[in-house]
């Protein structure tokens, strides 16, 4: 806790001029400040909105007000790291979330080791086992080798310093500050009752909170509680819309009918299967206004259309020939002879996704990954499970369709990597927004 501001920070450019939602203010520097060294305009902007200061015009506040400084760190943590450590993905997943691009996958093993040493020491001081996966992180998509975690679902009730509302990040920090580690990791990790699961699947005596977490007390059983011994009526979302009324036969079939009659997905991907799967995810398509609901539905089906070729493909082309086994993931070890290639509407892949998806939904994703290609309801559930954990907060918080592209396949498509596929996704999204009678919003590309 020596440095308040990044060394040589004023000489570095952390202005993402493409981000029109949080435009840089001339003369202001968005370099690292505070205990987590928050940086970039797209972090300062939403952090300020959440905490209650103007992060774009007064970023220096993070270096002059010590309470706000800690708030920015907790804001970043809750949006990018909290779900990872509390869901058992391991300390390595938080390294990737904080600075994966510059440290993970062999980029800088020394700084990774330094972070792990701090974590192990603080676990020792607090008398807790550090758990598994100290260096490796979960692969978020079959297309991603190094995934930059954006926001997952965030239970927002911890300590009084935390703000009362927040906007998830459009992109994690991408900078190097190797010696600073957020020691609150072990405090957050000390709440094992926080089990992340959009399907919840809570024990009978636990409530499923409005954010999709299992637990007891007013934060779980009170306002917005979805199931279990709720003290308030379960929430059906804020918009009051019925997803079934938006995803009509005409809308769904308008996608599926563009696929050839010989497609494997014909008769497998059905509207009835989607709606049955939807029962397990009441937050999907119901957050915010009616327009917000329509945009989320349009975004989901835009990606589904792109991934499956208009609901044609159930399994990834040449999937069995590809290796999607992350042997470093000891929590969800690969089963010999099983393939974790892309299957289903979002093309779920990697053992690190099949394992937790199966736990959440109720099938053995590691020993029976083929279930995603044979059971159409479970198949749609995996698509919704992935969406609710990686994309839902992005689109409903107004970060734009582009943020969901980055969450699904950012490394191989965004930042100029493959502009044609980005354009294809945007075209599907724009068309579905048109069909649903809603504006697309800003920040369509990544």
N, C-alpha and C positions, 0 to 999 in steps of 0.2 A: 504494500500500500504506500509506495513511494511516489509514483507518478500520477498526477492528476490529468495531464495532457500528454498526448503522444509525442515522443521525441521527434523533433523536426516536423511536427504535424503541419504547421502553416505552409511549409514548402511543398506539401503533397495535395494532389487534386482528388477530392472525394465528392465531386459533383457529377451526378448522372443526369446529363442534360435531356435524356430521353424520357425521364420521369416527369410528366406534365402535371401529375396530381400534387407533387411536392417539389415545385421548382426552386432552384437555387436562388438565393438573394445575392446580388453582386456585392463583393467585398467580404462575404462571410465564408468561414472555413468550416467544413464538416468533418474534420479529422477526429481521431480518437480522443475521447474524454471520459472521465469517470471510471468506476471500478471494473466495468466490462469493456471500457474503451469504445463506446458507441460511436459509429461513424457513418458517413454517407447521408445525403439529403433525404433519401427515402426511409431512413431510420429516424433522423432528427424530427422530421415533419410529423409522422404519426405518433412518435413518442411524446412530443410536445402536446398534441391534441389530447392524448390519453391522460397525461399527468397534469396539464394545466399551465403550460408556458409556451411561448412561441419558439419552437425549436428551429425554425428556418431563419427568422430574423434575429434571434438571440441564442444561438447555439452555445455561446460562452457561458450561459447560465449553468450548464452542466459542470463547469469548472469552478463556479463561484458559490453555488448553493449546494451544501453537502447533502441535504435531504433529497433534493431533486436529482442530484448525482446518483445516489443509491437507487432512487426510483427508476431512473433510466435503465440501470443494470437489471433490476427486478422485472421491469417491463420487457426487456429483451429476453431475459431468461424464461419468463412465463410464456412468451410467444414462440420460442425456438427450442428450449431445452427441457422444460418441466415435464412434458408428456413423455419425452424420451427416457428420462431417468426413472420416472415413477412407473412406467409400463414395463420396466425390466430390460430395456434395450442396451443398457450398460453405459459406463462412463465414456467409452469410445464414441458413442453416438453424439454425445454433447460436444466432443472435440470437433467432430465433423460439422456440427451445427454452428459452432463459434468461428472456426477458421479452417474448415475442411479443405478448401481449394489450395491453400498454401502449405498445409501440413500433412494431410492424410494421403493414403495410397503411396507411401514412400517419399512424398515431396519433402518432408523435413522430419525424419524420425527422432532427431534429438529433442525438438520442441514437444513432440508427442510424449516422449519419455519424461520430460520435465513435468508436464501436466499430470501424467499418471503418478509420478512420485509424490507430488503435492496431494493428490486425491487419496492415495494409499496412506500417506502419513496422517491426514485429517480423519480418515476412517479409523485408523489405529487409535488416535486420540479420543475419538468418540465411541470406541468400543463396538464397531460394526464391521462386518465383512464387506469388502469392496464389491463383491459380486463378479459376474463374468463380463466378457467383452470390454476389457479395459482400453483396448487400442482400436478395435474395429467397430464399424457402425453398420446399421441395416441398409441394404440396398432398397431404394424406394420404388424403382421401376425396372422392368426387364431391359430397358434401353440405357439405364444409367449405371455407369461404373462408379462414379463419385457423385453422390446426390447432395445438393445443398438444401438442407431442410428449411422449409418455410413453416407456416403455422399449422399446427394440428388443433384438435379441440382443447380448449383451455379452461380448466376449472378455476374460477376467479373469486377466491375468497380468502387467500392466504395473507396474513399479517396486515396491519393497518397502513403500512407504507404503500401497499399496492393501490393503484388508481382504481376508480370505480368503473371505468370503461376503457377499452383499448381497441386499437386497430392492429391486426396481425401484420407482420413484416412482408414486404414484397420480395425481399431478398435478404439473406443473412449477411453479417459482417464479412467483408473480404479484405482483411488486412492482417498484419502480423504483429503481435505483441506478446511474445512467447512466455514471459515470466509471470504474467498476471493470470490467476485462475480464480474462478468464482467459488469460494469455499462453501457457499450456501448449498452446493450440490448435495452434501451429506444431510443437511437439514431437510431439504425437500425430499430426498430419498428415504427419510425416516418415516414417511407416511405410506406404509404398504397397503393401506385400504384403498388408495387411489388406483383403481384398476381401469385403465383406458379401454373402453369398448363401446362402439356406437350401438351395438346390439345389446350392450350391458350384460345380460346373462348373469345378473347379480344373484347372490344367495338369497333365499326367501326372506331373511331378516334385514337385508340391505336395500336401500333405495337407489334407483337409477336417476341421477341428477339431470338437470336440463342440459348439461354439457356432455352427458353420456358416461358418467363415472359412478362407481358403486361406493356407497358409504352410508353413514348415519348422521343424524343431526339436521338442523334446519338448512344447512348448505346443500344437502342432498335430498332431503325429504320435504322441503318447503316449496316455495314458488318454483314452478317449472318442472317439478319431479315427474318423471315419465312412467315409472312403475315401482312396485314394491310397497312398503308401508308408508305411503306418502301422507303428509299432513295437509297437503293442498291438492287440488284436482290436477291430474296429469296435464301437461301442456301439449297442445297440438301445433305450437308455433305461433308466430306473431301476425302473419299475413292473413290468416283466416281462409286461405284458398285450399282447394282440394287438388292435389297433384293429378289425380285421376281425371279431373275436369279439364286440365291443361294438356296432359298427355292423352289425347283422345285416340280412338281407333284410326282416325284419318291422319293424325300427326305421326303416330308410331308406324303405321303401315306405309305412310309416305316415304319413310326411310327404308324399311325392309323391302318394299316393292322394287327398289332400284337395284337390288342384288339379283343375280341370275338364279333361275329356278333350280339349278344344280347345286347351289351353295349348301354347305353343311348346316349353316345357321337357319335355313328355312325350316320352320316348325319347331325349332329349338328356342330361338329368341322370340318370345311372344309377349304381347302387352300384358296378358294375365299373369305370366311369370314375373314380369317386372313389378306389377302392382302387388303381388304377394310378397315379393322380397322387400318392397317398400314399407311394409308394415313394421319391419324391424328397425327402420330408420326414420322416425317421425320428424326429425329436424330437417330432412332433405326437402328442399323446395317450399319451405314454410316460414323461413326467416325473413324479417323485414317487411317491406311493402309487397303488394301484388306484383309490381314490376320487378322487384328483387327476386321474387319466386320464379318468375318467368325467365329472368336472365340465368339463374342457376340451372334451371331445367334445360334451357337452350345450350348452355355451356357443357353440361354433362353429356347430352346427346351429340353435340358436335365432336367431342373426343371419342365417344363410342363409335360414331360413324367413321371417323378417321381410323381408329384402331382395328375395326372389324370389317371395313369395306362395306358399309351399309348393312351391318348385321349379317354378313356372309360368313366370316371366319370364326370358328369356335376356338381353334388352336392356332398358335403361331406357325407360319409357313416355315418348314424345316426345323421346327422347334426341337424335336428329339435329337438333332445333331448338335445342338448347342449346350454349352455348360453354364447352367445358372445355379451352381452350388457354391455358396460361400462357406468354405470349410473352416474359416476363422470364427464363424458364428456358432458358438457352443450351446447357446440357448435353444436354437432351432436347428439341430444337426440334420444333415441330409441322410436320407434312407437309401442304402445301396439299391441301384436299379430303378430309382424313381427320378423323373425329370421335372424340373420346376420352371419350364418354359412358359411362354405366354398363353393364357387360356382365359376365356370369358370376355365380357363386353369391354373391360378396360385392359385385357391381356395381362392379368396378374402373373407375376413371375418372381423368381428367387425364393429359396427356402426361407429367407428372412421375412418374406411376405406371406408365403403359404402357411407357415407355422402360426403366427398370431391371427391371421384371418380365420384359420380353422378353429382356433380357440374361441374367438369371438362369435363365430357363426354357428358352430356346433358340429364340425366334422374334423377328421384327422387330416389336416392339410399336408403333413409331412409324409405319412405313409400312404395316403390316398389322394394325391394331387389331381388325379384324373377325374375326381368327382366334379371339379369345376367345369369339365367338358361333357359330363353326362347328366347332371342334375341342373335343369335350367333355372330353378329358383335359387339354388346355392350359387350358381354362376352369376346371376344378377346381384346377389348379396355381396359377392366379392368385389364387384364393381362399385357398389355403393359403399362398402366398407372402406375401400381405398379412397374413394372420393371424399367421404366424410372426415377422414384422417389427414388428407393432404390438400384438398382443394376447396372444401365448403367454406371455410373461414375467409379464404382469399376472395372469392367471388361475392360473398354476402357482405363483406366489409368495404366493397367498392374499389378494390385494388385492380379490378379489370380482368378480362379474359386472358390477357397476356401472362398474368401471374399464374394462372392454372396451366398454361403451356409449359412454363418454367418448372412447375411442380411435377408435371408428368414426364417431360422429356427435355428439360432445359439444356442439359449438357450437349446433346447431339443436335439441337435445333436452334436454341436461342443465341443471341449476340452474334448473329450472322453465320452461325454454323450450318444451318440449312433453311434459308429463307423460304424456299418453295413449300416445304411441309408446314411451316408456320402459316403461310398464306392459305394453304388448304384448310387448316383448322379454323382460321379466321373466317374463311368463306362459309364453311358449314355453320359456324356460330351466327354470323350475320344473317344467313338465310333462315335459320330457326327463330332468331329474334323477330325477323320480319313476319314469319308465319304466326308467331304468338302475339304480334302487335306491341312490341316493346323496343325501346331504344337500346342499342348495344352498350352504351357507356363508353368511357375513355380507356386508354391503355390496352388496346386490343393485341398488340404484338409484344414480343419479349426480346 
